Structures are given as structure tokens and as C-alpha cells.
Amino acid sequence: METKKKIRLVEDRVESFFSAIIDDISPKKLSSLIVIGIKTRGEYLGKRLVEHIKERTGKEVTFGPLDIPLYRRDLGTGQTWPRWRQNTS
């Protein structure tokens, strides 16, 4: 039962957070808003935010996930970076 209470508390805080964000965005700016979520949990929250915006305002908001592992500085220095390969065929 305690776990359910904690989950409900987190859900309530997320809903409150989303409401605060939506309240701070003017309706005129919604058409140019883009929500970006860092994979994987941020992607999930970003999608939920976009859904809430649509439910409350009726406006479609662009969403995109961002995958950042190649840009993290806390990973080993032996990282190889992607290189541009020109198609030679």
C-alpha cells in the first residue's frame, strides 16, 4: 500500500508540473513550441507533456527524442565518434 501512495504522489507532482508549464506558455507561442525529450525517461515525459498540451489546449505540439550517449563527457575517453562517409557506389 505504501508503494501505491508514493506512486500516486509522484503522478500528482508530474501533473502539477505539466500544468505549470502549460499555464506559462501563451497560446500564440504554442504553434512554434517544440518539446524535446532525452532518451529514455525524458522521451517518455516529453510525450506525456505533448499529450497534456493537446488535451488542455487542443493544439498539436511537435515532439522529438534526443539520443545523447555520443556527447557525454563522463564516458571513457576511448570513444570513437561517428564519421561522415560519402557513398562511393
PyMOL Python script that loads the backbone (N, CA, C, O; Angstrom):
from pymol import cmd

cmd.read_pdbstr("""\
ATOM      1  N   MET A   1       0.826  -1.198   0.000  1.00  0.00           N
ATOM      2  CA  MET A   1       0.000   0.000   0.000  1.00  0.00           C
ATOM      3  C   MET A   1       0.869   1.261   0.000  1.00  0.00           C
ATOM      4  O   MET A   1       0.515   2.258  -0.628  1.00  0.00           O
ATOM      5  N   GLU A   2       1.984   1.218   0.690  1.00  0.00           N
ATOM      6  CA  GLU A   2       2.877   2.375   0.770  1.00  0.00           C
ATOM      7  C   GLU A   2       3.436   2.737  -0.600  1.00  0.00           C
ATOM      8  O   GLU A   2       3.568   3.916  -0.929  1.00  0.00           O
ATOM      9  N   THR A   3       3.761   1.734  -1.392  1.00  0.00           N
ATOM     10  CA  THR A   3       4.295   1.968  -2.739  1.00  0.00           C
ATOM     11  C   THR A   3       3.258   2.666  -3.610  1.00  0.00           C
ATOM     12  O   THR A   3       3.600   3.570  -4.373  1.00  0.00           O
ATOM     13  N   LYS A   4       2.006   2.259  -3.506  1.00  0.00           N
ATOM     14  CA  LYS A   4       0.941   2.895  -4.290  1.00  0.00           C
ATOM     15  C   LYS A   4       0.792   4.369  -3.926  1.00  0.00           C
ATOM     16  O   LYS A   4       0.545   5.203  -4.796  1.00  0.00           O
ATOM     17  N   LYS A   5       0.939   4.688  -2.646  1.00  0.00           N
ATOM     18  CA  LYS A   5       0.851   6.085  -2.205  1.00  0.00           C
ATOM     19  C   LYS A   5       1.996   6.907  -2.789  1.00  0.00           C
ATOM     20  O   LYS A   5       1.799   8.047  -3.211  1.00  0.00           O
ATOM     21  N   LYS A   6       3.188   6.327  -2.812  1.00  0.00           N
ATOM     22  CA  LYS A   6       4.344   7.032  -3.364  1.00  0.00           C
ATOM     23  C   LYS A   6       4.171   7.259  -4.866  1.00  0.00           C
ATOM     24  O   LYS A   6       4.474   8.337  -5.375  1.00  0.00           O
ATOM     25  N   ILE A   7       3.690   6.249  -5.561  1.00  0.00           N
ATOM     26  CA  ILE A   7       3.464   6.384  -7.000  1.00  0.00           C
ATOM     27  C   ILE A   7       2.421   7.454  -7.268  1.00  0.00           C
ATOM     28  O   ILE A   7       2.591   8.267  -8.176  1.00  0.00           O
ATOM     29  N   ARG A   8       1.357   7.467  -6.501  1.00  0.00           N
ATOM     30  CA  ARG A   8       0.303   8.474  -6.665  1.00  0.00           C
ATOM     31  C   ARG A   8       0.862   9.876  -6.398  1.00  0.00           C
ATOM     32  O   ARG A   8       0.514  10.827  -7.097  1.00  0.00           O
ATOM     33  N   LEU A   9       1.721  10.003  -5.394  1.00  0.00           N
ATOM     34  CA  LEU A   9       2.330  11.285  -5.077  1.00  0.00           C
ATOM     35  C   LEU A   9       3.200  11.774  -6.240  1.00  0.00           C
ATOM     36  O   LEU A   9       3.151  12.950  -6.603  1.00  0.00           O
ATOM     37  N   VAL A  10       3.983  10.884  -6.813  1.00  0.00           N
ATOM     38  CA  VAL A  10       4.817  11.243  -7.965  1.00  0.00           C
ATOM     39  C   VAL A  10       3.934  11.650  -9.142  1.00  0.00           C
ATOM     40  O   VAL A  10       4.202  12.655  -9.800  1.00  0.00           O
ATOM     41  N   GLU A  11       2.890  10.880  -9.409  1.00  0.00           N
ATOM     42  CA  GLU A  11       1.971  11.201 -10.504  1.00  0.00           C
ATOM     43  C   GLU A  11       1.323  12.572 -10.294  1.00  0.00           C
ATOM     44  O   GLU A  11       1.194  13.351 -11.239  1.00  0.00           O
ATOM     45  N   ASP A  12       0.924  12.859  -9.077  1.00  0.00           N
ATOM     46  CA  ASP A  12       0.327  14.168  -8.774  1.00  0.00           C
ATOM     47  C   ASP A  12       1.320  15.299  -9.013  1.00  0.00           C
ATOM     48  O   ASP A  12       0.953  16.352  -9.533  1.00  0.00           O
ATOM     49  N   ARG A  13       2.558  15.084  -8.639  1.00  0.00           N
ATOM     50  CA  ARG A  13       3.584  16.114  -8.849  1.00  0.00           C
ATOM     51  C   ARG A  13       3.879  16.318 -10.332  1.00  0.00           C
ATOM     52  O   ARG A  13       4.085  17.447 -10.777  1.00  0.00           O
ATOM     53  N   VAL A  14       3.901  15.234 -11.089  1.00  0.00           N
ATOM     54  CA  VAL A  14       4.113  15.339 -12.535  1.00  0.00           C
ATOM     55  C   VAL A  14       2.965  16.117 -13.169  1.00  0.00           C
ATOM     56  O   VAL A  14       3.191  16.993 -14.003  1.00  0.00           O
ATOM     57  N   GLU A  15       1.741  15.799 -12.777  1.00  0.00           N
ATOM     58  CA  GLU A  15       0.572  16.518 -13.302  1.00  0.00           C
ATOM     59  C   GLU A  15       0.649  18.002 -12.956  1.00  0.00           C
ATOM     60  O   GLU A  15       0.346  18.856 -13.790  1.00  0.00           O
ATOM     61  N   SER A  16       1.047  18.299 -11.753  1.00  0.00           N
ATOM     62  CA  SER A  16       1.187  19.691 -11.320  1.00  0.00           C
ATOM     63  C   SER A  16       2.278  20.406 -12.121  1.00  0.00           C
ATOM     64  O   SER A  16       2.116  21.561 -12.515  1.00  0.00           O
ATOM     65  N   PHE A  17       3.376  19.711 -12.352  1.00  0.00           N
ATOM     66  CA  PHE A  17       4.480  20.253 -13.141  1.00  0.00           C
ATOM     67  C   PHE A  17       4.025  20.549 -14.565  1.00  0.00           C
ATOM     68  O   PHE A  17       4.307  21.621 -15.100  1.00  0.00           O
ATOM     69  N   PHE A  18       3.318  19.595 -15.179  1.00  0.00           N
ATOM     70  CA  PHE A  18       2.810  19.799 -16.532  1.00  0.00           C
ATOM     71  C   PHE A  18       1.845  20.991 -16.581  1.00  0.00           C
ATOM     72  O   PHE A  18       1.908  21.809 -17.498  1.00  0.00           O
ATOM     73  N   SER A  19       0.969  21.080 -15.604  1.00  0.00           N
ATOM     74  CA  SER A  19       0.022  22.194 -15.570  1.00  0.00           C
ATOM     75  C   SER A  19       0.742  23.530 -15.473  1.00  0.00           C
ATOM     76  O   SER A  19       0.358  24.491 -16.139  1.00  0.00           O
ATOM     77  N   ALA A  20       1.778  23.597 -14.652  1.00  0.00           N
ATOM     78  CA  ALA A  20       2.538  24.838 -14.513  1.00  0.00           C
ATOM     79  C   ALA A  20       3.212  25.221 -15.831  1.00  0.00           C
ATOM     80  O   ALA A  20       3.237  26.395 -16.200  1.00  0.00           O
ATOM     81  N   ILE A  21       3.754  24.237 -16.533  1.00  0.00           N
ATOM     82  CA  ILE A  21       4.396  24.503 -17.825  1.00  0.00           C
ATOM     83  C   ILE A  21       3.360  25.022 -18.819  1.00  0.00           C
ATOM     84  O   ILE A  21       3.582  26.034 -19.484  1.00  0.00           O
ATOM     85  N   ILE A  22       2.244  24.334 -18.916  1.00  0.00           N
ATOM     86  CA  ILE A  22       1.210  24.711 -19.876  1.00  0.00           C
ATOM     87  C   ILE A  22       0.659  26.102 -19.560  1.00  0.00           C
ATOM     88  O   ILE A  22       0.408  26.891 -20.471  1.00  0.00           O
ATOM     89  N   ASP A  23       0.473  26.400 -18.290  1.00  0.00           N
ATOM     90  CA  ASP A  23      -0.036  27.719 -17.893  1.00  0.00           C
ATOM     91  C   ASP A  23       0.929  28.843 -18.254  1.00  0.00           C
ATOM     92  O   ASP A  23       0.498  29.973 -18.485  1.00  0.00           O
ATOM     93  N   ASP A  24       2.227  28.550 -18.304  1.00  0.00           N
ATOM     94  CA  ASP A  24       3.231  29.574 -18.602  1.00  0.00           C
ATOM     95  C   ASP A  24       3.423  29.831 -20.095  1.00  0.00           C
ATOM     96  O   ASP A  24       4.089  30.795 -20.472  1.00  0.00           O
ATOM     97  N   ILE A  25       2.856  28.992 -20.940  1.00  0.00           N
ATOM     98  CA  ILE A  25       3.025  29.158 -22.385  1.00  0.00           C
ATOM     99  C   ILE A  25       1.820  29.905 -22.935  1.00  0.00           C
ATOM    100  O   ILE A  25       0.677  29.486 -22.755  1.00  0.00           O
ATOM    101  N   SER A  26       2.091  31.016 -23.606  1.00  0.00           N
ATOM    102  CA  SER A  26       0.981  31.766 -24.196  1.00  0.00           C
ATOM    103  C   SER A  26       0.435  30.988 -25.392  1.00  0.00           C
ATOM    104  O   SER A  26       1.192  30.328 -26.104  1.00  0.00           O
ATOM    105  N   PRO A  27      -0.870  31.066 -25.610  1.00  0.00           N
ATOM    106  CA  PRO A  27      -1.470  30.341 -26.737  1.00  0.00           C
ATOM    107  C   PRO A  27      -0.817  30.680 -28.082  1.00  0.00           C
ATOM    108  O   PRO A  27      -0.749  29.823 -28.964  1.00  0.00           O
ATOM    109  N   LYS A  28      -0.342  31.903 -28.246  1.00  0.00           N
ATOM    110  CA  LYS A  28       0.304  32.301 -29.500  1.00  0.00           C
ATOM    111  C   LYS A  28       1.600  31.531 -29.729  1.00  0.00           C
ATOM    112  O   LYS A  28       1.959  31.244 -30.871  1.00  0.00           O
ATOM    113  N   LYS A  29       2.296  31.200 -28.656  1.00  0.00           N
ATOM    114  CA  LYS A  29       3.586  30.523 -28.781  1.00  0.00           C
ATOM    115  C   LYS A  29       3.461  29.003 -28.940  1.00  0.00           C
ATOM    116  O   LYS A  29       4.435  28.336 -29.288  1.00  0.00           O
ATOM    117  N   LEU A  30       2.285  28.462 -28.692  1.00  0.00           N
ATOM    118  CA  LEU A  30       2.110  27.008 -28.798  1.00  0.00           C
ATOM    119  C   LEU A  30       2.388  26.505 -30.213  1.00  0.00           C
ATOM    120  O   LEU A  30       2.872  25.388 -30.392  1.00  0.00           O
ATOM    121  N   SER A  31       2.083  27.325 -31.215  1.00  0.00           N
ATOM    122  CA  SER A  31       2.275  26.869 -32.588  1.00  0.00           C
ATOM    123  C   SER A  31       3.756  26.726 -32.943  1.00  0.00           C
ATOM    124  O   SER A  31       4.097  25.995 -33.873  1.00  0.00           O
ATOM    125  N   SER A  32       4.634  27.412 -32.216  1.00  0.00           N
ATOM    126  CA  SER A  32       6.068  27.312 -32.510  1.00  0.00           C
ATOM    127  C   SER A  32       6.828  26.503 -31.449  1.00  0.00           C
ATOM    128  O   SER A  32       8.058  26.446 -31.470  1.00  0.00           O
ATOM    129  N   LEU A  33       6.094  25.885 -30.532  1.00  0.00           N
ATOM    130  CA  LEU A  33       6.723  25.111 -29.462  1.00  0.00           C
ATOM    131  C   LEU A  33       7.186  23.755 -29.969  1.00  0.00           C
ATOM    132  O   LEU A  33       6.479  23.089 -30.726  1.00  0.00           O
ATOM    133  N   ILE A  34       8.372  23.353 -29.549  1.00  0.00           N
ATOM    134  CA  ILE A  34       8.902  22.026 -29.825  1.00  0.00           C
ATOM    135  C   ILE A  34       9.354  21.438 -28.490  1.00  0.00           C
ATOM    136  O   ILE A  34      10.102  22.074 -27.748  1.00  0.00           O
ATOM    137  N   VAL A  35       8.906  20.238 -28.192  1.00  0.00           N
ATOM    138  CA  VAL A  35       9.296  19.548 -26.968  1.00  0.00           C
ATOM    139  C   VAL A  35      10.317  18.480 -27.345  1.00  0.00           C
ATOM    140  O   VAL A  35      10.085  17.679 -28.250  1.00  0.00           O
ATOM    141  N   ILE A  36      11.445  18.478 -26.644  1.00  0.00           N
ATOM    142  CA  ILE A  36      12.499  17.501 -26.889  1.00  0.00           C
ATOM    143  C   ILE A  36      12.726  16.707 -25.610  1.00  0.00           C
ATOM    144  O   ILE A  36      12.897  17.285 -24.537  1.00  0.00           O
ATOM    145  N   GLY A  37      12.729  15.390 -25.726  1.00  0.00           N
ATOM    146  CA  GLY A  37      12.953  14.525 -24.572  1.00  0.00           C
ATOM    147  C   GLY A  37      14.215  13.715 -24.751  1.00  0.00           C
ATOM    148  O   GLY A  37      14.399  13.054 -25.773  1.00  0.00           O
ATOM    149  N   ILE A  38      15.092  13.767 -23.749  1.00  0.00           N
ATOM    150  CA  ILE A  38      16.318  12.976 -23.801  1.00  0.00           C
ATOM    151  C   ILE A  38      15.955  11.522 -23.518  1.00  0.00           C
ATOM    152  O   ILE A  38      15.282  11.220 -22.532  1.00  0.00           O
ATOM    153  N   LYS A  39      16.410  10.618 -24.401  1.00  0.00           N
ATOM    154  CA  LYS A  39      16.103   9.196 -24.246  1.00  0.00           C
ATOM    155  C   LYS A  39      16.626   8.690 -22.915  1.00  0.00           C
ATOM    156  O   LYS A  39      17.713   9.113 -22.521  1.00  0.00           O
ATOM    157  N   THR A  40      15.971   7.862 -22.229  1.00  0.00           N
ATOM    158  CA  THR A  40      14.723   7.209 -22.475  1.00  0.00           C
ATOM    159  C   THR A  40      13.619   7.789 -21.590  1.00  0.00           C
ATOM    160  O   THR A  40      12.476   7.923 -22.029  1.00  0.00           O
ATOM    161  N   ARG A  41      13.949   8.127 -20.373  1.00  0.00           N
ATOM    162  CA  ARG A  41      12.902   8.638 -19.481  1.00  0.00           C
ATOM    163  C   ARG A  41      12.413  10.017 -19.883  1.00  0.00           C
ATOM    164  O   ARG A  41      11.229  10.323 -19.749  1.00  0.00           O
ATOM    165  N   GLY A  42      13.309  10.841 -20.368  1.00  0.00           N
ATOM    166  CA  GLY A  42      12.900  12.175 -20.822  1.00  0.00           C
ATOM    167  C   GLY A  42      12.012  12.102 -22.049  1.00  0.00           C
ATOM    168  O   GLY A  42      11.146  12.953 -22.254  1.00  0.00           O
ATOM    169  N   GLU A  43      12.230  11.086 -22.855  1.00  0.00           N
ATOM    170  CA  GLU A  43      11.380  10.872 -24.029  1.00  0.00           C
ATOM    171  C   GLU A  43       9.956  10.551 -23.567  1.00  0.00           C
ATOM    172  O   GLU A  43       8.986  11.078 -24.111  1.00  0.00           O
ATOM    173  N   TYR A  44       9.845   9.702 -22.582  1.00  0.00           N
ATOM    174  CA  TYR A  44       8.545   9.325 -22.041  1.00  0.00           C
ATOM    175  C   TYR A  44       7.833  10.546 -21.449  1.00  0.00           C
ATOM    176  O   TYR A  44       6.648  10.757 -21.710  1.00  0.00           O
ATOM    177  N   LEU A  45       8.541  11.343 -20.661  1.00  0.00           N
ATOM    178  CA  LEU A  45       7.933  12.528 -20.071  1.00  0.00           C
ATOM    179  C   LEU A  45       7.569  13.562 -21.127  1.00  0.00           C
ATOM    180  O   LEU A  45       6.524  14.206 -21.032  1.00  0.00           O
ATOM    181  N   GLY A  46       8.423  13.725 -22.130  1.00  0.00           N
ATOM    182  CA  GLY A  46       8.131  14.668 -23.202  1.00  0.00           C
ATOM    183  C   GLY A  46       6.860  14.306 -23.953  1.00  0.00           C
ATOM    184  O   GLY A  46       6.043  15.173 -24.263  1.00  0.00           O
ATOM    185  N   LYS A  47       6.700  13.027 -24.241  1.00  0.00           N
ATOM    186  CA  LYS A  47       5.485  12.578 -24.923  1.00  0.00           C
ATOM    187  C   LYS A  47       4.254  12.820 -24.064  1.00  0.00           C
ATOM    188  O   LYS A  47       3.201  13.215 -24.567  1.00  0.00           O
ATOM    189  N   ARG A  48       4.392  12.583 -22.778  1.00  0.00           N
ATOM    190  CA  ARG A  48       3.263  12.836 -21.874  1.00  0.00           C
ATOM    191  C   ARG A  48       2.918  14.312 -21.833  1.00  0.00           C
ATOM    192  O   ARG A  48       1.742  14.675 -21.809  1.00  0.00           O
ATOM    193  N   LEU A  49       3.937  15.172 -21.825  1.00  0.00           N
ATOM    194  CA  LEU A  49       3.696  16.618 -21.819  1.00  0.00           C
ATOM    195  C   LEU A  49       2.958  17.035 -23.087  1.00  0.00           C
ATOM    196  O   LEU A  49       2.010  17.817 -23.023  1.00  0.00           O
ATOM    197  N   VAL A  50       3.383  16.521 -24.230  1.00  0.00           N
ATOM    198  CA  VAL A  50       2.731  16.847 -25.503  1.00  0.00           C
ATOM    199  C   VAL A  50       1.262  16.405 -25.470  1.00  0.00           C
ATOM    200  O   VAL A  50       0.387  17.125 -25.951  1.00  0.00           O
ATOM    201  N   GLU A  51       0.996  15.236 -24.908  1.00  0.00           N
ATOM    202  CA  GLU A  51      -0.379  14.751 -24.787  1.00  0.00           C
ATOM    203  C   GLU A  51      -1.211  15.677 -23.900  1.00  0.00           C
ATOM    204  O   GLU A  51      -2.362  15.979 -24.215  1.00  0.00           O
ATOM    205  N   HIS A  52      -0.626  16.121 -22.798  1.00  0.00           N
ATOM    206  CA  HIS A  52      -1.340  17.024 -21.887  1.00  0.00           C
ATOM    207  C   HIS A  52      -1.627  18.365 -22.561  1.00  0.00           C
ATOM    208  O   HIS A  52      -2.705  18.932 -22.390  1.00  0.00           O
ATOM    209  N   ILE A  53      -0.673  18.859 -23.314  1.00  0.00           N
ATOM    210  CA  ILE A  53      -0.891  20.127 -24.013  1.00  0.00           C
ATOM    211  C   ILE A  53      -2.056  19.982 -24.989  1.00  0.00           C
ATOM    212  O   ILE A  53      -2.916  20.859 -25.069  1.00  0.00           O
ATOM    213  N   LYS A  54      -2.084  18.887 -25.724  1.00  0.00           N
ATOM    214  CA  LYS A  54      -3.176  18.668 -26.682  1.00  0.00           C
ATOM    215  C   LYS A  54      -4.517  18.549 -25.971  1.00  0.00           C
ATOM    216  O   LYS A  54      -5.512  19.118 -26.421  1.00  0.00           O
ATOM    217  N   GLU A  55      -4.551  17.814 -24.862  1.00  0.00           N
ATOM    218  CA  GLU A  55      -5.796  17.647 -24.111  1.00  0.00           C
ATOM    219  C   GLU A  55      -6.322  18.979 -23.587  1.00  0.00           C
ATOM    220  O   GLU A  55      -7.521  19.251 -23.654  1.00  0.00           O
ATOM    221  N   ARG A  56      -5.415  19.810 -23.065  1.00  0.00           N
ATOM    222  CA  ARG A  56      -5.849  21.077 -22.452  1.00  0.00           C
ATOM    223  C   ARG A  56      -6.090  22.196 -23.435  1.00  0.00           C
ATOM    224  O   ARG A  56      -6.942  23.054 -23.203  1.00  0.00           O
ATOM    225  N   THR A  57      -5.342  22.203 -24.546  1.00  0.00           N
ATOM    226  CA  THR A  57      -5.435  23.343 -25.460  1.00  0.00           C
ATOM    227  C   THR A  57      -5.992  22.979 -26.832  1.00  0.00           C
ATOM    228  O   THR A  57      -6.433  23.855 -27.576  1.00  0.00           O
ATOM    229  N   GLY A  58      -5.973  21.693 -27.170  1.00  0.00           N
ATOM    230  CA  GLY A  58      -6.408  21.274 -28.491  1.00  0.00           C
ATOM    231  C   GLY A  58      -5.353  21.509 -29.564  1.00  0.00           C
ATOM    232  O   GLY A  58      -5.614  21.284 -30.745  1.00  0.00           O
ATOM    233  N   LYS A  59      -4.161  21.960 -29.166  1.00  0.00           N
ATOM    234  CA  LYS A  59      -3.082  22.264 -30.110  1.00  0.00           C
ATOM    235  C   LYS A  59      -2.112  21.094 -30.221  1.00  0.00           C
ATOM    236  O   LYS A  59      -1.759  20.460 -29.226  1.00  0.00           O
ATOM    237  N   GLU A  60      -1.686  20.822 -31.461  1.00  0.00           N
ATOM    238  CA  GLU A  60      -0.652  19.821 -31.706  1.00  0.00           C
ATOM    239  C   GLU A  60       0.712  20.468 -31.492  1.00  0.00           C
ATOM    240  O   GLU A  60       0.972  21.558 -32.001  1.00  0.00           O
ATOM    241  N   VAL A  61       1.567  19.808 -30.752  1.00  0.00           N
ATOM    242  CA  VAL A  61       2.921  20.307 -30.490  1.00  0.00           C
ATOM    243  C   VAL A  61       3.911  19.284 -31.031  1.00  0.00           C
ATOM    244  O   VAL A  61       3.733  18.078 -30.858  1.00  0.00           O
ATOM    245  N   THR A  62       4.944  19.774 -31.679  1.00  0.00           N
ATOM    246  CA  THR A  62       5.969  18.895 -32.238  1.00  0.00           C
ATOM    247  C   THR A  62       6.809  18.295 -31.115  1.00  0.00           C
ATOM    248  O   THR A  62       7.188  18.986 -30.169  1.00  0.00           O
ATOM    249  N   PHE A  63       7.093  17.008 -31.234  1.00  0.00           N
ATOM    250  CA  PHE A  63       7.934  16.320 -30.253  1.00  0.00           C
ATOM    251  C   PHE A  63       9.063  15.605 -30.977  1.00  0.00           C
ATOM    252  O   PHE A  63       8.882  15.092 -32.081  1.00  0.00           O
ATOM    253  N   GLY A  64      10.234  15.577 -30.340  1.00  0.00           N
ATOM    254  CA  GLY A  64      11.350  14.816 -30.875  1.00  0.00           C
ATOM    255  C   GLY A  64      12.216  14.271 -29.762  1.00  0.00           C
ATOM    256  O   GLY A  64      12.472  14.966 -28.778  1.00  0.00           O
ATOM    257  N   PRO A  65      12.675  13.026 -29.901  1.00  0.00           N
ATOM    258  CA  PRO A  65      13.592  12.458 -28.911  1.00  0.00           C
ATOM    259  C   PRO A  65      15.029  12.863 -29.229  1.00  0.00           C
ATOM    260  O   PRO A  65      15.370  13.108 -30.386  1.00  0.00           O
ATOM    261  N   LEU A  66      15.859  12.929 -28.208  1.00  0.00           N
ATOM    262  CA  LEU A  66      17.270  13.259 -28.374  1.00  0.00           C
ATOM    263  C   LEU A  66      18.091  12.150 -27.734  1.00  0.00           C
ATOM    264  O   LEU A  66      17.918  11.842 -26.555  1.00  0.00           O
ATOM    265  N   ASP A  67      18.972  11.558 -28.503  1.00  0.00           N
ATOM    266  CA  ASP A  67      19.824  10.473 -28.022  1.00  0.00           C
ATOM    267  C   ASP A  67      21.222  11.049 -27.794  1.00  0.00           C
ATOM    268  O   ASP A  67      21.873  11.474 -28.748  1.00  0.00           O
ATOM    269  N   ILE A  68      21.689  11.069 -26.551  1.00  0.00           N
ATOM    270  CA  ILE A  68      22.912  11.805 -26.221  1.00  0.00           C
ATOM    271  C   ILE A  68      24.157  10.992 -25.877  1.00  0.00           C
ATOM    272  O   ILE A  68      25.170  11.608 -25.545  1.00  0.00           O
ATOM    273  N   PRO A  69      24.165   9.674 -25.928  1.00  0.00           N
ATOM    274  CA  PRO A  69      25.356   8.951 -25.462  1.00  0.00           C
ATOM    275  C   PRO A  69      26.667   9.378 -26.115  1.00  0.00           C
ATOM    276  O   PRO A  69      27.704   9.391 -25.453  1.00  0.00           O
ATOM    277  N   LEU A  70      26.642   9.722 -27.378  1.00  0.00           N
ATOM    278  CA  LEU A  70      27.889  10.098 -28.046  1.00  0.00           C
ATOM    279  C   LEU A  70      28.444  11.440 -27.557  1.00  0.00           C
ATOM    280  O   LEU A  70      29.608  11.755 -27.804  1.00  0.00           O
ATOM    281  N   TYR A  71      27.632  12.214 -26.878  1.00  0.00           N
ATOM    282  CA  TYR A  71      28.048  13.548 -26.473  1.00  0.00           C
ATOM    283  C   TYR A  71      28.327  13.665 -24.977  1.00  0.00           C
ATOM    284  O   TYR A  71      28.586  14.760 -24.477  1.00  0.00           O
ATOM    285  N   ARG A  72      28.274  12.557 -24.270  1.00  0.00           N
ATOM    286  CA  ARG A  72      28.514  12.585 -22.825  1.00  0.00           C
ATOM    287  C   ARG A  72      30.001  12.630 -22.542  1.00  0.00           C
ATOM    288  O   ARG A  72      30.787  11.908 -23.155  1.00  0.00           O
ATOM    289  N   ARG A  73      30.372  13.475 -21.619  1.00  0.00           N
ATOM    290  CA  ARG A  73      31.786  13.615 -21.270  1.00  0.00           C
ATOM    291  C   ARG A  73      32.208  12.636 -20.183  1.00  0.00           C
ATOM    292  O   ARG A  73      33.403  12.429 -19.967  1.00  0.00           O
ATOM    293  N   ASP A  74      31.243  12.031 -19.496  1.00  0.00           N
ATOM    294  CA  ASP A  74      31.578  11.140 -18.399  1.00  0.00           C
ATOM    295  C   ASP A  74      31.846   9.709 -18.870  1.00  0.00           C
ATOM    296  O   ASP A  74      32.170   8.845 -18.054  1.00  0.00           O
ATOM    297  N   LEU A  75      31.719   9.451 -20.152  1.00  0.00           N
ATOM    298  CA  LEU A  75      32.060   8.135 -20.674  1.00  0.00           C
ATOM    299  C   LEU A  75      33.555   8.102 -20.960  1.00  0.00           C
ATOM    300  O   LEU A  75      34.198   9.151 -21.002  1.00  0.00           O
ATOM    301  N   GLY A  76      34.099   6.948 -21.151  1.00  0.00           N
ATOM    302  CA  GLY A  76      35.538   6.791 -21.364  1.00  0.00           C
ATOM    303  C   GLY A  76      36.086   7.642 -22.496  1.00  0.00           C
ATOM    304  O   GLY A  76      35.357   8.022 -23.412  1.00  0.00           O
ATOM    305  N   THR A  77      37.363   7.936 -22.425  1.00  0.00           N
ATOM    306  CA  THR A  77      37.991   8.760 -23.451  1.00  0.00           C
ATOM    307  C   THR A  77      38.297   7.959 -24.702  1.00  0.00           C
ATOM    308  O   THR A  77      38.727   8.532 -25.703  1.00  0.00           O
ATOM    309  N   GLY A  78      38.088   6.656 -24.673  1.00  0.00           N
ATOM    310  CA  GLY A  78      38.342   5.820 -25.831  1.00  0.00           C
ATOM    311  C   GLY A  78      37.185   5.797 -26.819  1.00  0.00           C
ATOM    312  O   GLY A  78      37.155   4.971 -27.731  1.00  0.00           O
ATOM    313  N   GLN A  79      36.238   6.700 -26.636  1.00  0.00           N
ATOM    314  CA  GLN A  79      35.085   6.754 -27.524  1.00  0.00           C
ATOM    315  C   GLN A  79      35.517   7.063 -28.953  1.00  0.00           C
ATOM    316  O   GLN A  79      36.394   7.893 -29.188  1.00  0.00           O
ATOM    317  N   THR A  80      34.902   6.397 -29.873  1.00  0.00           N
ATOM    318  CA  THR A  80      35.096   6.765 -31.270  1.00  0.00           C
ATOM    319  C   THR A  80      33.866   7.542 -31.705  1.00  0.00           C
ATOM    320  O   THR A  80      32.737   7.163 -31.393  1.00  0.00           O
ATOM    321  N   TRP A  81      34.086   8.600 -32.408  1.00  0.00           N
ATOM    322  CA  TRP A  81      32.997   9.458 -32.851  1.00  0.00           C
ATOM    323  C   TRP A  81      32.577   9.039 -34.249  1.00  0.00           C
ATOM    324  O   TRP A  81      33.397   8.578 -35.043  1.00  0.00           O
ATOM    325  N   PRO A  82      31.299   9.202 -34.543  1.00  0.00           N
ATOM    326  CA  PRO A  82      30.848   8.835 -35.886  1.00  0.00           C
ATOM    327  C   PRO A  82      31.522   9.727 -36.927  1.00  0.00           C
ATOM    328  O   PRO A  82      31.760  10.911 -36.689  1.00  0.00           O
ATOM    329  N   ARG A  83      31.818   9.151 -38.058  1.00  0.00           N
ATOM    330  CA  ARG A  83      32.459   9.908 -39.138  1.00  0.00           C
ATOM    331  C   ARG A  83      31.546   9.916 -40.345  1.00  0.00           C
ATOM    332  O   ARG A  83      30.772   8.990 -40.585  1.00  0.00           O
ATOM    333  N   TRP A  84      31.663  10.976 -41.080  1.00  0.00           N
ATOM    334  CA  TRP A  84      30.899  11.102 -42.304  1.00  0.00           C
ATOM    335  C   TRP A  84      31.510  10.191 -43.353  1.00  0.00           C
ATOM    336  O   TRP A  84      32.714  10.232 -43.605  1.00  0.00           O
ATOM    337  N   ARG A  85      30.677   9.379 -43.953  1.00  0.00           N
ATOM    338  CA  ARG A  85      31.152   8.513 -45.039  1.00  0.00           C
ATOM    339  C   ARG A  85      30.382   8.879 -46.293  1.00  0.00           C
ATOM    340  O   ARG A  85      29.153   8.823 -46.335  1.00  0.00           O
ATOM    341  N   GLN A  86      31.113   9.241 -47.275  1.00  0.00           N
ATOM    342  CA  GLN A  86      30.476   9.569 -48.539  1.00  0.00           C
ATOM    343  C   GLN A  86      30.208   8.278 -49.294  1.00  0.00           C
ATOM    344  O   GLN A  86      31.070   7.404 -49.393  1.00  0.00           O
ATOM    345  N   ASN A  87      29.016   8.177 -49.816  1.00  0.00           N
ATOM    346  CA  ASN A  87      28.636   6.977 -50.567  1.00  0.00           C
ATOM    347  C   ASN A  87      29.449   6.941 -51.860  1.00  0.00           C
ATOM    348  O   ASN A  87      29.334   7.844 -52.689  1.00  0.00           O
ATOM    349  N   THR A  88      30.265   5.910 -52.037  1.00  0.00           N
ATOM    350  CA  THR A  88      31.130   5.828 -53.211  1.00  0.00           C
ATOM    351  C   THR A  88      30.583   4.892 -54.278  1.00  0.00           C
ATOM    352  O   THR A  88      31.262   4.631 -55.271  1.00  0.00           O
ATOM    353  N   SER A  89      29.389   4.391 -54.098  1.00  0.00           N
ATOM    354  CA  SER A  89      28.831   3.461 -55.092  1.00  0.00           C
ATOM    355  C   SER A  89      28.179   4.160 -56.243  1.00  0.00           C
ATOM    356  O   SER A  89      27.668   3.506 -57.153  1.00  0.00           O
TER     357      SER A  89
END
""", "prot")
cmd.dss("prot")
cmd.show_as("cartoon", "prot")
cmd.util.cbc("prot")
cmd.orient("prot")
